[in-house]
Amino acid sequence: MALIEVKDIDNLFKIDGYLKPHEREIRRRHGVIQDWIKRIDNDEGGIDVFSQGYKYFGLHIQQDNSVIAREWAPGAVQLYLTGDFNNWQWVDNPYKKLEYGKWECYIPPRDDGSCAIAHLSEVKVIIRKSSDELVDRLSPWAKYVVQPPKEANQGTNYKQRVWHPPAHQKYMFKHRKPTKPKSLKIYECHVGIATQNLEVGSYKNFAENILPRIVRQGYNAIQVMAIMEHAYYASFGYQVTSFYAASSRYGTPDDLKRMVDEAHRLGLYVLLDVVHSHASKNVHDGLNQFDGTNSCFFHDGPRGEHSLWDSRLFNYTEYEVLRFLISNLRWWKDEYNFDGYRFDGVTSMLYHSRGIGEGFSGDYNEYFGLNVDTDAIVYLALANFLLHRMDSEVITIAEDVSGMPALCRPVSEGGIGFDYRLGMAIPDKWIELLKEARDEDWDIGNIVHTLTNRRWMEKTVAYAESHDQALVGDKTLAFWLMDKEMYTHMSTMSDSTLIIDRGIALHKIIRLLTNSLGGEAYLNFMGNEFGHPEWLDFPRVGNNDSYHYARRQWNLVDDPLLKYKYLNEFDRAMHTTEEKYHWLSSNPAYVSMKHESDKVIAFERAGLVFVFNFHSTKSFTDYRVGVDVAGAYSVVLSSDDEIFGGHNRIDKTCKHLTDPLGFANRRNFIQVYIPSRTALVLAKVD
């Protein structure tokens, strides 16, 4: 099952007897990956078997209604299984010790042939530590864990319940997944906050009420956050405690299956926000100290602690940790039909420094020096290799701010295998401009550089803002632009103000510029498409457990008397236009103009001409724009349309004929009317 021979790596670099240091390092990394695959082939019979650890470990009810439970706990002296089935007698059902730190427990059927452990009964794993102390744990392979209701007076720790409904009650998928999107348009979402009510939203609510909104807007994929169970709701799902359990605060595992199935029926790809970069320190609910030691799944000592996130770091050199994580990816695909994955915190994984204090100038020494964590790279490459081999239609996205070369090239080329990386510098640039500079001082060339500064042949997901910019303490783009006037002047019945007019105009053209110039895919966080005004804050001690900011106010966009509808309609039109012309899946744009004094940006992509005027006061008539292909062009999208809250200054019936004299290093030019704070998209019509 070797990926490619080393000589093929040489050919990829087209070298002649000498390899540069970074080329040698890529070859070395690739060799380590091949060694792991050969080891897995020899020991497990292939990565396909290796990746199905969830069928071996954890609790499994057999055909004869007996139960077999297995765990990996190398530091434990003894394991026991306890629960409702044995009246919580902690040591009555010991595990048998196997090789390599594995343990197995067998529970026979009852005398009447029924299973001793019923559906929804509670179980726990008891660990005898080297000190002889007994501690209770949730199985790392638990498929369903719930927090007891407060009124039950049963504490706050999560409880593992056996999910084994009768066959006739199990949800069966009805719909095939859609075709992999040609132009990926991602709606980043969170089930819990997708309700307008002061409560935790449900999978059912999301399927019935939110998915239709997403489809109407023209998105073709959802990226679902906080699905892997996390005991602390306010962690936004990034302090995972149970990696195999779908969060029960939104509903049952079958409810999630229905939601994914409904998304597929509506033509949406479903991406899971997966956190394999770190894990919660929570001992009672999570993986930490599962076997009674400080290691097990994690590095011991400083290498096992993330100093900023206050969390544990996986030991990617450990055989059973690799099995646990790679099987986890397969579990979400096999059990819940997820179509792809967005890997959180990849930058933290790639470097021993965890990216803390790193500037990442682009010098290759930063990417191929001793600071690079090869063990994590091997895990990520193995994960991508498996996922793409299982399903050629899978999509994997890396949250990486460092710009690691070959991150988004196939493993067979010596890359790490992701399909996309997030363009994390783009939202930072927009926030920096809105916080620190007047419109008149915006550096047009620097904006273009930020949007186009990506590695050739490595795809980028562009976005103007994600959930990061919506968190408490920060502001959404809409709030940076309009601030408190959003509370007083967003009514269509009220007088227009300069702040609201500016905010609506810039919100639209910032998004269109990011979408059309910044990458090969686009992402938006739930609610930001219509300018959701407030930050996001989960119920916690610091806000008296309030749900006021842990929700989405859909009433704002649904009210025809409010101006949020303008931003929503422009977002929809942008995606509809992209779906017709597919600029995201085309080659990067050719930028012919970035005029500093005029504040104008012009470029061509997918046969379209894009013109942006960021000037605060100047509109231009007969503005000359270079184009390569001769013919007649008409406006197919204008941010100034009345339906988008604009001033309706653009005549879309007008044809713009090319002049063959050439302009801006293009063979032809057209002349357009481009008002201030307006964006135009023109298409060839003859």
C-alpha positions in Angstrom: 0.0 0.0 0.0 3.0 2.3 -0.4 2.0 5.8 -1.4 4.7 6.7 -3.9 8.4 5.7 -4.3 11.0 8.1 -3.0 12.3 8.5 -6.6 8.9 9.9 -7.5 9.4 12.6 -4.9 12.7 13.5 -6.6 10.9 13.8 -9.9 8.3 16.1 -8.3 11.0 18.6 -7.5 12.7 18.1 -10.8 16.1 18.3 -9.2 19.5 17.2 -10.7 21.5 15.5 -8.0 20.9 18.0 -5.2 18.0 18.6 -2.9 17.4 21.8 -1.0 17.0 21.5 2.7 13.2 21.8 2.6 13.0 19.2 -0.2 15.0 16.8 1.9 12.7 17.5 4.8 9.6 16.7 2.7 11.2 13.5 1.6 12.0 12.6 5.2 8.4 13.3 6.4 7.1 11.3 3.5 9.3 8.4 4.5 8.0 8.5 8.1 4.4 8.4 6.7 5.3 5.4 4.6 6.9 3.6 7.5 3.7 4.1 9.5 1.5 2.8 6.7 3.8 -0.3 6.4 3.6 -0.9 10.1 -0.1 -0.6 10.1 -0.3 -3.0 7.1 1.9 -5.6 8.9 0.3 -5.3 12.3 -3.4 -4.6 11.5 -3.9 -5.8 7.9 -4.2 -2.3 6.6 -5.4 1.2 7.5 -8.9 0.2 6.6 -9.0 -2.2 9.6 -6.9 0.1 11.8 -9.5 2.9 11.3 -12.4 0.9 12.6 -11.2 0.8 16.2 -14.7 1.9 17.4 -15.9 -1.6 16.4 -13.5 -3.2 18.8 -13.2 -0.8 21.7 -16.0 0.5 23.8 -19.2 -1.4 24.7 -20.7 -3.7 22.2 -23.9 -5.8 22.5 -23.5 -9.1 20.6 -26.0 -11.1 18.5 -26.6 -13.4 21.5 -27.3 -10.4 23.8 -24.0 -10.8 25.6 -21.9 -7.7 26.1 -18.2 -7.2 25.4 -16.5 -4.1 26.6 -12.9 -3.2 25.8 -10.6 -0.3 26.7 -7.0 0.8 26.3 -5.7 1.8 29.7 -1.9 1.0 29.9 -1.3 2.8 33.3 -4.2 1.1 35.2 -3.7 -1.8 37.6 -7.3 -3.1 37.0 -10.5 -2.1 35.3 -14.1 -2.9 36.2 -17.4 -2.2 34.5 -20.3 -1.0 36.6 -23.7 0.5 36.2 -27.4 0.0 36.5 -27.0 -3.6 35.4 -25.1 -4.7 38.5 -26.6 -2.2 41.0 -23.4 -0.2 40.9 -21.2 -2.8 42.5 -18.0 -1.3 41.4 -15.7 -4.3 41.5 -18.2 -7.1 40.6 -17.4 -7.2 36.9 -13.6 -6.9 36.3 -11.9 -6.6 33.0 -9.4 -9.2 31.8 -6.0 -7.8 31.0 -4.8 -8.3 27.4 -1.6 -7.4 25.6 -0.4 -3.8 25.0 -2.5 -2.1 27.7 -5.8 -3.4 26.5 -8.6 -4.8 28.7 -11.7 -6.8 28.0 -14.9 -7.5 30.0 -17.6 -10.0 29.2 -21.1 -9.8 30.5 -23.3 -12.9 29.6 -27.0 -12.6 28.7 -29.6 -13.0 31.5 -31.1 -16.3 32.1 -34.1 -15.4 29.9 -31.7 -14.6 27.0 -32.1 -10.8 27.3 -29.3 -8.4 27.4 -28.0 -7.5 30.9 -27.4 -3.9 29.8 -30.6 -2.3 28.5 -30.9 0.6 26.1 -30.3 4.0 27.9 -29.0 2.3 31.1 -26.0 4.0 32.7 -22.5 2.5 32.9 -19.1 3.6 34.1 -15.6 2.3 33.8 -13.8 2.0 37.2 -10.0 2.3 37.2 -7.8 1.0 39.9 -4.7 3.2 40.1 -1.2 2.2 41.1 -2.0 3.7 44.5 -4.9 1.2 44.8 -7.4 4.1 44.6 -10.6 3.4 42.6 -11.8 6.2 40.3 -14.8 6.3 38.0 -14.5 7.3 34.3 -16.5 7.6 31.2 -15.3 5.4 28.4 -13.3 7.3 25.8 -15.4 5.4 23.2 -18.8 6.3 24.7 -21.4 7.0 22.0 -23.9 8.8 24.1 -23.3 10.9 27.3 -25.8 13.1 29.0 -25.8 15.7 31.7 -28.3 15.0 34.5 -31.1 17.6 34.9 -30.3 20.1 37.6 -33.5 19.4 39.4 -32.6 15.7 39.7 -29.9 16.5 42.3 -27.5 14.0 40.7 -24.5 16.3 40.4 -23.2 17.9 37.2 -20.9 15.2 35.8 -22.0 13.6 32.5 -23.3 10.1 32.5 -22.6 7.5 29.9 -25.8 5.9 28.7 -25.9 2.9 26.4 -27.4 3.8 23.0 -28.8 0.6 21.6 -32.4 1.2 20.6 -34.5 -1.7 19.1 -33.9 -2.2 15.4 -37.4 -0.9 14.5 -36.7 2.4 16.3 -33.3 3.1 14.8 -33.2 5.9 12.3 -32.2 4.7 8.8 -30.8 7.2 6.3 -33.1 7.8 3.3 -31.2 10.2 1.1 -28.0 9.9 -0.8 -25.4 12.6 -0.2 -25.3 15.3 -2.9 -22.5 15.6 -5.5 -19.4 17.3 -4.2 -19.8 21.1 -4.8 -17.9 22.5 -7.7 -17.8 25.9 -6.0 -17.8 25.4 -2.2 -20.0 27.9 -0.3 -20.0 27.1 3.4 -22.5 28.2 6.0 -20.7 27.9 9.4 -23.3 27.1 12.0 -24.0 26.1 15.6 -27.1 24.0 16.4 -27.4 25.3 19.9 -27.6 29.0 19.1 -29.6 28.6 15.9 -32.8 29.4 17.8 -34.4 32.8 18.6 -35.6 31.5 22.0 -33.7 31.8 25.2 -32.7 28.2 25.2 -30.4 25.6 23.6 -31.5 24.9 20.1 -32.1 21.3 18.9 -31.2 19.1 15.9 -34.9 19.0 15.1 -35.2 22.8 15.1 -32.2 23.1 12.9 -33.4 20.6 10.4 -36.9 22.1 10.1 -36.3 25.8 10.4 -32.7 26.6 9.7 -31.7 24.3 6.8 -34.3 25.9 4.5 -32.9 29.4 5.2 -29.4 28.2 4.3 -30.6 26.6 1.0 -32.5 29.8 0.1 -29.4 31.8 0.5 -27.5 29.7 -2.0 -25.0 27.9 0.2 -24.2 24.4 -0.7 -22.4 23.2 2.5 -22.8 23.5 6.2 -20.0 23.4 8.6 -21.5 22.3 11.9 -19.7 23.3 15.1 -19.7 21.9 18.6 -21.1 18.4 17.7 -18.5 16.4 19.5 -19.6 16.4 23.1 -18.2 19.1 25.4 -19.2 19.4 29.0 -18.6 23.1 29.1 -21.1 24.7 26.7 -19.3 28.1 26.7 -16.2 26.5 25.2 -18.1 26.7 21.8 -17.3 23.0 21.4 -13.5 23.4 21.5 -13.0 21.7 24.8 -14.1 18.2 23.7 -14.7 15.6 26.5 -16.3 12.7 24.5 -15.0 12.4 21.0 -17.4 9.7 19.8 -20.6 11.2 21.3 -22.8 13.6 19.5 -23.7 16.4 21.9 -26.8 15.3 23.8 -27.8 18.9 24.7 -29.3 19.2 21.2 -31.0 15.8 21.1 -30.4 12.2 20.5 -28.0 10.5 18.0 -31.0 9.7 15.9 -32.0 13.4 15.9 -28.6 14.2 14.5 -28.9 11.6 11.8 -32.2 13.0 10.8 -30.7 16.5 10.5 -27.8 15.3 8.3 -30.2 13.3 6.2 -32.4 16.3 5.7 -29.4 18.4 4.7 -28.6 15.8 2.1 -32.2 15.8 0.8 -31.8 19.6 0.4 -28.5 19.2 -1.5 -26.2 20.4 1.2 -22.8 18.9 2.0 -22.3 18.4 5.7 -18.9 19.2 7.2 -18.0 18.4 10.8 -15.9 20.8 12.9 -13.4 18.3 14.3 -11.1 19.0 17.2 -8.1 16.7 17.2 -5.6 19.4 18.1 -6.2 19.2 21.9 -8.7 17.9 24.5 -10.4 19.2 27.6 -8.5 18.8 30.9 -11.7 17.7 32.5 -11.0 14.4 34.3 -14.5 13.3 35.3 -16.1 13.9 31.9 -13.2 13.6 29.5 -10.1 11.7 28.4 -7.7 13.3 30.8 -6.1 10.8 33.2 -8.4 8.1 32.0 -6.1 5.3 33.1 -5.1 7.0 36.3 -1.9 8.5 34.9 -1.1 11.9 33.4 -0.2 10.4 30.0 -2.3 7.6 28.3 -3.7 9.6 25.4 -1.5 12.6 26.0 2.1 13.6 26.4 3.2 13.8 30.0 4.9 17.0 31.2 5.0 20.4 29.4 4.6 18.8 26.0 1.2 17.6 27.0 -0.2 21.0 28.1 -1.4 23.9 25.9 -0.4 27.0 27.9 -3.0 29.3 26.3 -6.0 26.9 25.9 -5.5 25.2 29.3 -6.0 21.8 27.6 -4.2 18.5 27.0 -2.2 17.7 23.8 -2.3 14.3 22.2 0.7 12.0 21.9 0.6 11.4 18.1 3.5 8.9 18.4 1.4 6.5 20.4 0.0 3.6 18.3 -3.4 3.5 20.1 -3.8 7.3 20.1 -3.5 7.2 16.3 -6.1 4.5 16.2 -8.4 6.4 18.5 -8.2 9.6 16.4 -8.3 8.1 12.9 -11.1 5.8 13.9 -12.9 8.8 15.3 -12.9 10.4 11.8 -14.2 7.3 10.3 -16.9 6.9 13.0 -18.5 10.3 12.1 -18.6 9.3 8.5 -19.8 5.7 9.0 -22.3 6.4 11.7 -23.6 9.9 10.8 -22.9 10.3 7.1 -20.8 13.5 7.4 -19.3 14.4 4.1 -16.1 16.1 5.3 -14.2 17.8 8.1 -12.9 21.1 9.1 -9.8 20.5 11.4 -9.6 23.0 14.2 -6.3 24.3 15.5 -4.0 22.9 12.8 -1.4 25.6 13.4 -1.1 24.5 17.0 -0.5 20.9 15.8 2.1 21.7 13.3 4.6 23.4 15.6 6.2 22.6 18.9 5.7 26.3 19.9 1.9 25.7 19.1 2.2 28.8 17.0 2.3 31.0 20.1 4.3 34.2 19.4 5.1 33.1 15.8 5.0 35.7 13.1 5.4 33.3 10.1 7.1 35.6 7.7 7.2 32.9 5.0 10.8 31.9 5.4 11.1 28.2 4.7 13.2 27.7 7.8 9.9 28.3 9.8 8.2 25.4 8.0 11.0 22.9 7.8 13.1 23.5 11.0 13.2 21.9 14.4 10.1 23.8 15.6 7.9 21.6 13.3 6.1 18.8 15.0 6.6 15.9 12.6 4.5 13.6 14.7 1.4 15.8 14.2 2.1 16.1 10.5 2.3 12.3 10.2 -1.1 12.0 11.9 -2.7 14.6 9.7 -1.3 13.0 6.5 -2.5 9.6 7.6 -5.9 11.0 8.4 -6.2 12.7 5.0 -4.8 9.6 3.2 -7.5 7.4 4.8 -10.3 9.8 4.3 -9.6 10.4 0.6 -9.0 6.7 0.0 -12.3 5.8 1.5 -14.2 8.6 -0.3 -12.8 10.5 -3.2 -15.6 13.1 -2.7 -14.6 13.9 0.9 -13.6 17.5 1.7 -11.0 18.3 4.4 -10.2 21.9 5.5 -7.3 23.0 7.7 -7.5 25.9 10.1 -3.9 27.1 9.6 -2.7 30.6 9.8 1.0 29.8 9.3 0.9 29.0 5.5 2.6 25.7 5.8 3.8 24.7 2.3 2.1 21.6 0.7 -0.5 21.5 3.5 -3.1 21.3 0.7 -1.4 19.1 -1.7 -2.0 15.3 -1.9 0.0 13.0 0.3 1.2 11.2 -2.8 3.1 14.5 -3.7 4.7 14.7 -0.3 1.9 17.0 1.0 -0.3 16.7 4.1 -3.4 16.1 2.0 -6.0 18.8 2.9 -8.3 20.1 0.2 -8.5 23.7 1.5 -7.0 25.9 4.2 -8.8 28.8 5.8 -7.7 32.3 4.7 -7.3 33.5 8.2 -5.5 36.7 7.4 -8.5 38.1 5.4 -10.9 38.7 8.4 -8.0 40.1 10.4 -7.3 42.6 7.6 -10.9 43.8 7.5 -11.1 44.2 11.3 -7.8 46.0 11.3 -9.0 48.5 8.7 -12.4 49.1 10.4 -10.8 49.6 13.8 -7.7 51.6 12.9 -8.1 53.5 9.7 -10.5 56.0 8.0 -11.9 54.9 4.7 -9.8 57.6 3.0 -6.7 56.0 4.3 -7.4 52.4 3.3 -4.4 50.9 1.5 -6.0 49.4 -1.7 -2.8 47.6 -2.7 -2.5 46.0 0.7 -6.1 44.8 0.6 -5.5 43.2 -2.8 -2.3 41.6 -1.5 -4.0 40.1 1.5 -6.8 38.7 -0.6 -4.4 37.2 -3.3 -1.5 36.1 -1.0 -2.0 32.4 -1.1 0.0 29.4 -2.3 -0.3 28.5 -5.9 -2.3 25.3 -6.5 -3.4 25.1 -2.8 -7.0 26.1 -2.3 -8.1 28.7 0.2 -11.5 29.2 1.9 -12.0 33.0 2.0 -14.2 34.7 4.5 -14.8 38.2 5.8 -15.7 37.0 9.3 -16.3 33.7 11.0 -17.5 32.8 14.5 -14.1 34.1 15.8 -15.1 37.7 15.0 -18.5 37.3 16.6 -17.4 36.2 20.1 -17.9 38.2 23.2 -15.4 41.0 23.5 -15.2 41.5 19.7 -17.7 42.8 17.2 -19.2 41.6 13.9 -18.3 43.5 10.8 -21.8 45.0 10.8 -21.3 46.3 14.4 -17.9 47.7 13.6 -19.5 49.5 10.7 -22.7 50.8 12.3 -22.4 50.2 16.1 -25.2 51.6 18.2 -27.1 53.1 15.3 -28.1 49.5 14.5 -30.5 49.8 17.5 -32.1 53.0 16.3 -31.8 53.5 12.5 -32.3 50.1 10.9 -36.0 50.7 10.2 -37.0 51.3 6.6 -39.4 53.9 8.0 -36.7 56.0 9.7 -34.5 58.6 8.1 -31.3 57.4 6.5 -28.1 58.2 8.2 -24.6 58.4 6.9 -23.4 55.7 9.3 -26.1 53.2 8.3 -25.7 54.0 4.5 -22.0 53.6 4.8 -22.3 50.4 6.8 -24.7 48.7 4.5 -22.7 49.7 1.4 -19.4 48.5 2.8 -20.8 45.3 4.3 -21.9 44.2 0.8 -18.8 45.1 -1.1 -16.4 43.7 1.5 -18.2 40.4 1.2 -18.3 40.4 -2.6 -14.6 41.3 -2.8 -13.6 38.6 -0.3 -15.8 36.0 -2.1 -14.6 36.8 -5.7 -10.9 37.6 -5.1 -9.9 35.8 -1.8 -10.0 32.1 -2.6 -11.5 29.0 -4.1 -14.3 28.6 -1.5 -16.3 31.0 0.7 -17.5 30.8 4.3 -20.0 32.8 6.3 -21.0 32.4 10.0 -24.6 32.0 10.8 -26.5 35.3 10.9 -23.6 37.4 9.6 -25.1 37.3 6.1 -27.8 39.7 7.3 -25.5 41.7 9.6 -26.4 40.2 13.0 -25.8 43.1 15.3 -24.5 41.5 18.6 -21.6 39.4 19.7 -22.0 35.8 20.7 -21.7 34.9 24.4 -22.8 31.5 25.9 -24.4 31.2 29.3 -21.7 31.1 32.0 -21.0 32.4 35.5 -19.8 35.7 34.2 -23.2 36.6 32.6 -25.5 34.9 35.1 -26.1 32.0 32.8 -27.9 34.2 30.3 -29.0 33.0 26.8 -29.5 36.5 25.6 -26.5 36.5 23.3 -26.4 32.7 22.7 -29.0 32.8 20.0 -29.7 34.2 16.5 -32.4 36.9 16.1 -34.0 35.7 12.9 -36.9 38.1 13.5 -34.5 40.9 12.4 -34.1 39.6 8.9 -37.7 38.3 8.7 -39.2 41.8 9.4 -39.8 43.6 6.1 -39.6 46.9 7.8 -36.0 46.4 8.8 -32.9 47.0 6.7 -31.3 43.6 7.6 -33.3 42.2 4.6 -31.1 44.2 2.2 -27.9 42.6 3.4 -29.6 39.2 3.3 -30.8 39.6 -0.3 -27.4 40.7 -1.5 -25.8 37.7 0.1 -28.3 35.5 -1.7 -27.7 37.3 -5.0 -24.0 37.0 -4.7 -24.2 33.2 -4.3 -26.8 32.9 -7.1 -24.5 34.8 -9.4 -21.5 32.7 -8.4 -23.5 29.5 -9.0 -24.1 30.6 -12.5 -20.5 31.6 -13.4 -18.5 29.5 -10.9 -15.7 32.0 -10.2 -14.7 30.2 -7.0 -13.8 27.1 -9.0 -11.9 29.0 -11.7 -8.3 30.1 -11.7 -7.3 33.0 -9.5 -8.2 36.5 -10.7 -6.1 38.8 -12.9 -6.0 42.1 -11.1 -5.6 44.9 -13.6 -6.2 47.9 -11.3 -5.6 48.8 -7.6 -5.9 52.6 -7.8 -4.9 54.2 -4.5 -6.4 57.7 -4.9 -9.5 56.5 -6.7 -9.9 53.6 -4.2 -10.8 51.4 -7.2 -10.1 47.7 -7.6 -10.7 45.9 -10.9 -10.0 42.4 -12.0 -11.2 39.5 -14.2 -12.1 36.0 -13.1 -14.1 33.3 -14.8 -14.8 35.5 -17.8 -16.4 38.2 -15.5 -15.2 41.7 -14.8 -15.3 42.9 -11.2 -15.1 46.6 -10.4 -15.1 48.0 -6.8 -15.2 51.6 -5.8 -14.3 52.0 -2.1 -14.1 55.8 -2.3 -16.2 57.5 0.4 -17.4 60.4 -1.8 -16.3 60.1 -5.4 -18.3 58.4 -8.1 -16.8 58.0 -11.6 -18.4 58.2 -15.0 -16.9 56.5 -18.1 -14.3 54.9 -15.8 -11.9 52.9 -17.9 -11.4 49.2 -17.0 -9.1 46.9 -18.8 -10.5 43.6 -20.1 -8.8 40.8 -22.1 -11.7 39.4 -24.2 -13.4 41.7 -26.7 -17.2 42.0 -26.9 -20.2 43.6 -25.1 -20.5 43.4 -21.3 -23.5 44.1 -19.1 -23.9 44.3 -15.3 -25.1 41.1 -13.8 -24.8 42.1 -10.2 -24.7 45.6 -8.7 -24.5 46.3 -4.9 -26.3 49.5 -5.6 -29.7 47.9 -6.5 -32.6 49.1 -4.5 -33.4 45.6 -3.3 -30.0 45.6 -1.6 -30.6 48.9 0.1 -28.7 50.8 -2.6 -29.6 54.0 -4.6 -30.4 52.3 -7.9 -27.9 54.3 -9.9 -26.9 51.4 -12.3 -28.6 50.7 -15.5 -28.3 47.0 -16.0 -29.7 47.2 -19.6 -26.7 49.2 -20.7 -24.2 47.3 -22.9 -20.5 48.2 -22.5 -18.6 47.7 -25.7 -14.9 47.0 -25.6 -12.4 49.3 -27.2 -9.4 47.5 -28.8 -6.8 50.2 -27.8 -6.0 48.3 -24.7 -5.6 49.5 -21.1 -3.9 48.4 -17.9 -2.0 45.6 -19.6 -5.2 44.2 -21.1 -5.9 44.0 -24.8 -9.2 45.9 -24.5 -11.1 48.2 -22.2 -14.7 49.1 -21.3 -16.0 52.3 -19.7 -18.4 52.0 -16.7 -20.2 54.2 -14.3 -19.1 53.2 -10.8 -20.7 55.1 -7.9 -19.0 55.5 -4.6 -19.0 52.5 -2.3 -20.4 50.3 -5.0 -19.4 47.0 -6.6 -20.2 45.8 -10.1 -20.0 42.4 -11.8 -20.1 42.4 -15.6 -20.5 39.4 -17.9 -20.0 39.1 -21.7 -23.4 39.1 -23.4 -22.6 38.4 -27.0 
